[in-house]
Amino acid sequence: MESEPRPYEPEETSFARLGRQWHALWRLVLPTREERRYERLLKEDPSFDRNFYLASNPRLNRLYRHFPERHYVQRGEAAGLCPNPGFAPLAYRLHNPDLDRPDLRPLAHWIATGRDEARATLEALDGPPPVPEMPVLGPGDRPSPQARVAVVLHLHYPDLWPEFAAALAEQGFDFDLYVTSSAAPEAVEDLARAVRTDRPKARIWAVPNRGRDLLPFVHLVGSGLFEGYAAVLKLHGKRSPHRADGAQWRRALVAGVLGAPERVARRLDTFCALPEAGIWVADGHLCEGAEWWGMNRPRAAEILARAGITAPDRLRFPAGSIWWARPEMLRRIAGLGLGAADFDPERALVDGTTAHALERALGPLAEASGLRLLQGRDLDRLGTGAAFADRS
């Protein structure tokens, strides 16, 4: 009984699944005394906007849709879901570090004392930070000679580099590596040393912590760095701390676009040979349905309007922001003209930002441009069997 979209579910036995479902039903029907008190508080206080919560989380289990306050109490707050447009529980903790206690209920604290104390709920009290400067890049920043494909990796958590280094080292094709990091300056310096130990020709830049992984990628695309590549692989250190299965989700996404070298070589060869190919995403992560818009449709519609595209009612998009893209898709992304000013300051939100909206807008952008959204199994079906190997 989850509230947020989960394109990836960890493998579990039918017995474990049944046990989990019974436990969720038990919690719904028999909340604890503390949960009942909190639920009553939310029903009495306007800080919990019932209509906003239901509209923002259309995939709520149908039982919980009758008890949205209970869902917020039992699941939503811990997952970072917003009870109203002006309050984010994770941002409340971020901007008020004295409240970062495991037992603290952010919205309950806001109602009891935070509101009177004028505590920050979305933005820091001194307002949003100014628009940050992005590194100045251009075609001259490409390695020479240029490989046939490029890999772009964004790491907010530099300690994940060994995981990605191992996955890339298994592959048999040559590639140019571009790395961005929004970590602290000292951590970025350490990361650069580690990356260049493994990949001496890698290009590495420090970027501001804004727009998650998508602003750095859009900036690199708009700088013309990827002209001449047959395909570009976009990776990022997706940790998703609001989800218990965040690491499993990241690994499933990466395994779906890298994985077994021989299979990746065949799929990549097919992907590069298809003129209509736009994006290749891991199996099970091409999500479809109106419910996947969540609270992101208005902002996604603004993004798509830049390309003269109307946001469709039924959404189809590659979830997770880890995928391969072909040159024409990259040109479509660059044509949106997005920059740092279009992305939100980091507020620890799990939905509703420009980054979340752009993630969804990429599907309609591709399909309206005549480009296909593909999963690995689609490439297996379309493939010729020819290997994409290092031909240098």
Sequence and secondary structure as in RCSB ss.txt:
>XXXX:A:sequence
MESEPRPYEPEETSFARLGRQWHALWRLVLPTREERRYERLLKEDPSFDRNFYLASNPRLNRLYRHFPERHYVQR
GEAAGLCPNPGFAPLAYRLHNPDLDRPDLRPLAHWIATGRDEARATLEALDGPPPVPEMPVLGPGDRPSPQARVA
VVLHLHYPDLWPEFAAALAEQGFDFDLYVTSSAAPEAVEDLARAVRTDRPKARIWAVPNRGRDLLPFVHLVGSGL
FEGYAAVLKLHGKRSPHRADGAQWRRALVAGVLGAPERVARRLDTFCALPEAGIWVADGHLCEGAEWWGMNRPRA
AEILARAGITAPDRLRFPAGSIWWARPEMLRRIAGLGLGAADFDPERALVDGTTAHALERALGPLAEASGLRLLQ
GRDLDRLGTGAAFADRS
>XXXX:A:secstr
  SS  S      HHHHHHHHHHHHHHHHS  HHHHHHHHHHHHSTTS HHHHHHH TTS TTGGG HHHHIIII
IHHHT  SBTTB HHHHHHH GGG  TT  HHHHIIIIITTTT  SSS TT S          GGGS SS  SEE
EEEEESSGGGHHHHHHHHHT  S EEEEEEE S HHHHHHHHHHHHHH TT EEEE  SBSTTHHHHHHHHHTTT
TTT SEEEEEE    TTSTTHHHHHHHHHHHHSSSHHHHHHHHHHHHH TTEEEEE TT EEESGGGGTT HHHH
HHHHHTTT    SS EEETTS EEE HHHHHHHHTT   GGGS B    SSSSHHHHHHHHHHHHHHHTT EEEE
HHHHHHH          
